[in-house]
Amino acid sequence: MAELSPRLAAVLEALPLREGLRVLEVGCGPGALARAMAERVGATGSVLGIDRSPTAIQAAERVSDHGSLDFRVAAIERFRLMGRERPFDLVVAIRVGALDGRQPELEAEALARLASATVPGASVYIDRGDPLTAIPLH
Ligand SMILES: C[S@@+](CC[C@H](N)C(=O)[O-])C[C@H]1O[C@@H](n2cnc3c(N)ncnc32)[C@H](O)[C@@H]1O
């Protein structure tokens, strides 16, 4: 696995990850954090990385080598579970305007989409705070 930047390594350590969790990363870019999280949640968990940029998802898929890791082109303000997909236990979004205040016009819809795609009690972790802030979704 390629090494994480110090910034993303700090995020990884701050997240309450454990074996078996089902994790959604919004705005995963080329997927470095998603790959590291997939190691933490193990074979009984899973990580889905989404990004609205097809180029980012293509880059992520090129280096995806973990069975419990998937990537998908999707904008969070239009995201929905597919088919029989199970809801997520934890969401993380790092430097994503729709959730960090830079695109306030998208935030309400993004949070509503996340609420409907997560289990009761789930939170979205964003890169405010030291280093993260958890926003309850329910
Ligand atoms: C600044 S990059 C951060 C990438 C990665 N999270 C990191 O911290 O290194 C923001 C990423 O979020 C994606 N993005 C921005 N707005 C989005 C949205 N509304 N839905 C999904 N992805 C989005 C962009 O395409 C880009 O890949």
The ligand as an SDF file (V2000), in Angstrom:
LIG
                    3D

 27 29  0  0  0  0  0  0  0  0999 V2000
   -9.7990   18.7340   -2.7200 C   0  0  0  0  0  0  0  0  0  0  0  0
  -10.1770   17.1170   -3.3260 S   0  0  0  0  0  0  0  0  0  0  0  0
   -9.8740   16.1360   -1.8610 C   0  0  0  0  0  0  0  0  0  0  0  0
   -9.6170   14.6920   -2.1500 C   0  0  0  0  0  0  0  0  0  0  0  0
   -9.3790   13.8430   -0.8890 C   0  0  0  0  0  0  0  0  0  0  0  0
  -10.5940   13.7840   -0.0880 N   0  0  0  0  0  0  0  0  0  0  0  0
   -8.2420   14.3950   -0.0840 C   0  0  0  0  0  0  0  0  0  0  0  0
   -8.4960   14.9920    0.9670 O   0  0  0  0  0  0  0  0  0  0  0  0
   -7.0850   14.2430   -0.5100 O   0  0  0  0  0  0  0  0  0  0  0  0
  -11.9740   17.1280   -3.3710 C   0  0  0  0  0  0  0  0  0  0  0  0
  -12.5270   15.9230   -4.0850 C   0  0  0  0  0  0  0  0  0  0  0  0
  -13.9240   15.8870   -3.8330 O   0  0  0  0  0  0  0  0  0  0  0  0
  -14.6160   15.7130   -5.0500 C   0  0  0  0  0  0  0  0  0  0  0  0
  -15.9300   16.3600   -4.8890 N   0  0  0  0  0  0  0  0  0  0  0  0
  -16.1580   17.6940   -4.7810 C   0  0  0  0  0  0  0  0  0  0  0  0
  -17.4600   17.9310   -4.6110 N   0  0  0  0  0  0  0  0  0  0  0  0
  -18.0870   16.7250   -4.6270 C   0  0  0  0  0  0  0  0  0  0  0  0
  -19.4460   16.3110   -4.5170 C   0  0  0  0  0  0  0  0  0  0  0  0
  -20.4250   17.2180   -4.3820 N   0  0  0  0  0  0  0  0  0  0  0  0
  -19.7420   14.9840   -4.5610 N   0  0  0  0  0  0  0  0  0  0  0  0
  -18.7280   14.0800   -4.7270 C   0  0  0  0  0  0  0  0  0  0  0  0
  -17.4170   14.4100   -4.8610 N   0  0  0  0  0  0  0  0  0  0  0  0
  -17.1000   15.7150   -4.8030 C   0  0  0  0  0  0  0  0  0  0  0  0
  -13.7340   16.3510   -6.1160 C   0  0  0  0  0  0  0  0  0  0  0  0
  -13.9940   15.8330   -7.3990 O   0  0  0  0  0  0  0  0  0  0  0  0
  -12.3410   15.9920   -5.5830 C   0  0  0  0  0  0  0  0  0  0  0  0
  -11.8770   14.7430   -6.0670 O   0  0  0  0  0  0  0  0  0  0  0  0
  1  2  1  0
  2  3  1  0
  2 10  1  0
  3  4  1  0
  4  5  1  0
  5  6  1  0
  5  7  1  0
  7  8  2  0
  7  9  1  0
 10 11  1  0
 11 12  1  0
 11 26  1  0
 12 13  1  0
 13 14  1  0
 13 24  1  0
 14 15  1  0
 14 23  1  0
 15 16  2  0
 16 17  1  0
 17 18  1  0
 17 23  2  0
 18 19  1  0
 18 20  2  0
 20 21  1  0
 21 22  2  0
 22 23  1  0
 24 25  1  0
 24 26  1  0
 26 27  1  0
M  CHG  2   2   1   9  -1
M  END
$$$$
